[in-house]
Amino acid sequence: MTKKRQHSPLTEALLEMADDLHRVGILDNTSHRQITVRHVGDKVLALSDPISGNDIRLLRERENLSQAALARYLNLTVGFVSQLERGTKQPKGPALVLLNVIRRKGLEAIA
């Protein structure tokens, strides 16, 4: 059985504020990770929400991009973008982060 770590109200407030500042872009990834790892431990921090193939296609269409244009923005191949949209592959790492940024803030955020 895993024991959940209890935090003081001050630590909880600090972690919540760090998450909010990171979400709006005021706190960079490195600083956010230093704060959260210090208090939460070295577990993997979920910085991006999963995204389905259909969501990727809808996102691409919302931004009026072809698969080739989206591939250029994400530094991927057109074939890989096609596989993402069909759901045969799942975005991970930088591609997942960039897709979430585009979903939240629009293409202008990375262009």
C-alpha positions as CSV (number, residue, x, y, z in Angstrom):
1,M,0.0,0.0,0.0
2,T,1.4,3.4,-1.0
3,K,1.2,6.1,1.7
4,K,0.1,9.5,0.4
5,R,2.4,12.4,1.4
6,Q,0.7,15.0,3.6
7,H,1.5,18.7,3.0
8,S,1.0,21.7,5.2
9,P,-1.5,24.3,4.1
10,L,1.3,26.6,3.2
11,T,2.9,23.9,1.0
12,E,-0.4,23.2,-0.7
13,A,-0.9,26.9,-1.4
14,L,2.7,27.2,-2.8
15,L,2.1,24.2,-5.1
16,E,-1.2,25.5,-6.3
17,M,0.3,28.9,-7.0
18,A,3.2,27.4,-8.9
19,D,0.8,25.3,-11.0
20,D,-1.3,28.4,-11.8
21,L,1.8,30.5,-12.7
22,H,3.1,27.7,-14.9
23,R,-0.3,27.3,-16.6
24,V,-0.4,30.9,-17.6
25,G,3.2,31.0,-18.7
26,I,4.7,33.2,-16.0
27,L,6.7,30.4,-14.5
28,D,9.0,28.4,-16.8
29,N,9.2,24.6,-16.9
30,T,12.5,24.4,-15.1
31,S,11.4,26.6,-12.2
32,H,8.1,24.8,-11.9
33,R,9.8,21.4,-11.8
34,Q,12.2,22.6,-9.1
35,I,9.4,23.8,-6.9
36,T,7.2,20.8,-7.4
37,V,9.9,18.1,-7.2
38,R,11.1,19.6,-3.9
39,H,7.7,19.2,-2.4
40,V,6.0,16.4,-4.2
41,G,9.0,14.2,-5.0
42,D,10.6,13.0,-8.3
43,K,7.5,11.5,-9.8
44,V,6.6,12.3,-13.4
45,L,4.7,15.6,-13.6
46,A,1.8,15.7,-16.0
47,L,2.4,18.9,-18.0
48,S,0.2,18.0,-20.9
49,D,-3.2,16.5,-21.4
50,P,-3.6,13.5,-23.7
51,I,-5.1,14.4,-27.1
52,S,-7.0,12.0,-29.5
53,G,-6.5,11.7,-33.2
54,N,-9.9,13.3,-33.9
55,D,-9.0,16.2,-31.6
56,I,-5.7,16.7,-33.6
57,R,-7.7,16.7,-36.9
58,L,-10.2,19.2,-35.5
59,L,-7.4,21.4,-34.1
60,R,-5.6,21.3,-37.5
61,E,-8.8,22.3,-39.3
62,R,-9.6,25.0,-36.8
63,E,-6.2,26.6,-37.5
64,N,-6.8,26.1,-41.3
65,L,-3.7,24.0,-41.7
66,S,-2.9,21.1,-44.0
67,Q,-1.2,18.0,-42.5
68,A,2.0,19.1,-44.2
69,A,1.8,22.6,-42.6
70,L,1.1,21.1,-39.1
71,A,4.0,18.7,-39.6
72,R,6.3,21.6,-40.2
73,Y,5.2,23.5,-37.1
74,L,5.6,20.3,-35.0
75,N,8.9,19.3,-36.7
76,L,7.3,15.9,-37.7
77,T,6.8,14.1,-41.0
78,V,3.5,14.3,-42.8
79,G,3.1,10.5,-42.4
80,F,3.4,10.8,-38.7
81,V,0.8,13.5,-38.5
82,S,-1.5,11.3,-40.5
83,Q,-0.9,8.4,-38.1
84,L,-1.6,10.7,-35.2
85,E,-4.9,11.8,-36.7
86,R,-5.9,8.2,-37.5
87,G,-5.1,7.2,-33.9
88,T,-2.5,4.6,-34.9
89,K,0.2,6.6,-33.0
90,Q,-0.1,8.8,-29.9
91,P,1.8,12.1,-29.6
92,K,4.4,12.2,-26.8
93,G,7.0,14.5,-25.6
94,P,7.5,17.9,-27.4
95,A,4.8,17.1,-30.0
96,L,2.2,16.5,-27.2
97,V,3.2,19.7,-25.5
98,L,3.1,21.8,-28.7
99,L,-0.4,20.3,-29.6
100,N,-1.7,21.3,-26.1
101,V,-0.2,24.8,-26.5
102,I,-2.0,25.2,-29.9
103,R,-5.2,23.8,-28.4
104,R,-5.1,26.3,-25.5
105,K,-3.6,29.4,-27.1
106,G,-3.8,29.0,-30.8
107,L,-1.1,28.6,-33.5
108,E,0.2,32.1,-32.9
109,A,1.7,30.9,-29.6
110,I,4.3,28.8,-31.4
111,A,4.5,30.6,-34.7
